[in-house]
């Protein structure tokens, strides 16, 4: 799926990443996450956010949020209304924005006033006004919805804070908070395609920039742990009662985590014009749906294979050009076997030497944030030249005819591919290239 290009003979602009923000159970920001993923360090612990005494599984990858958020344009009242998911979203967005060196020219209370052409010309380098914000999420402000429901059932006549919960439960309101915090305007797009949401959001933003609909875009995904989601996966018996071990012959389920990741995308021309440091380049995106089953992937991974091929077509490269795959790799029996089939068929002879790992073994499945976080992990690996090690891997599944990265090691990487495959058969693949 691609947007139509404007009628011109010029090739599409190259789209680079000038900022990246990440929040996971391994830490807040680039450095602690890069160290954790490089080592393949697991971040699971007993759940403390809600009562899991009635659940089969009692562990997850929780984020340690800071006592205070970084200074932004949000008022004290707005900050007080942020739920857990909103805080992680704000942390990741602020890191990406600051790293990109983008500046706001919106004055408090004047966000909707037009900017004259003369003012546009006087705008300092890096300053921006209209930036599309594209976010993927599955649960949004689910914890606020749980609070609303709990109070409505226990105290139906009590309405204090209920309107605020109902409003801020909506993901577009959480997105609007990002605009208010960083001081910019722009269209907001919310994508909720299950586990492919974060990748779809970045891919959609890439298309917007590549096809001339915007010079810049801020995109990614976020999701927080909540009782409803945790209990739902547990009731489906999809959670591992032991250890999450993707592609292992003894795998018995996924593990849940939480987090957020956003990237600042812009044209290469724009980045060079303002002498911005470039973290990497996004060169390919493909997305498909297999319509096979609500929760089960198509066994041979046909649509997943097509998504990988579409991304390669956009990037104008093939399996021989890819140096690492960050697999969707949930740790469930059906998902991993279908993805193994798709990777093997896509890679052909290259599969025997193509390093693959699933970082969900370290931080769990982040649902709508998963694809965005894993794209940033690929960016880290490309910039720092290492392969993300996969925790808790012992016995390879016979369906995997590719090597799983078991130990931390340095590597010469130029191109990385990231897969995200969601409930309902939605598939998304992103391809990133190292910026030397």
Buried (B, 14 or more C-beta within 10 A) or exposed (E): BBBEEEEEEEEBBBBBBBBBBBBBBBBBBBEBBBBBBBBBBBBBEEBEBBEBEEBEBBBBBBBEBEEEBEEBBBEEEBBEBBBBBBBBBBBBBBBBBBBBBBBBBBEEEEBEEEBEEEEEEEEEEBBBBEBBBBBBBBBBBBBBBBBBEEBBEEEEEEEEEBEBBBEBBBBEBBBBBBBBBBBBBBEBBBBBBBBBBBBBBBBBBBBBBBBBBBBBBBBBBBBBBBBBBBBEBBEEEBBBEEBBBBBBBEBBBBBBBBBBBBBBBBBBEBBEEBEBEBBBBBBBBBBBBBEBEEBBBBEBBBBBBBBBBBBBEBBEBBBEBBBBBBBBBBBBEBBBBBBBBBBBBBBEEBBEEBBBBBBBBBBBBBBBBBBBBBBBBBBBBBBEEBBBBBBBBEEBBEBBBBBBBBEBEEEEBBBBBBBBBBBBBBBBBBBBBBBE
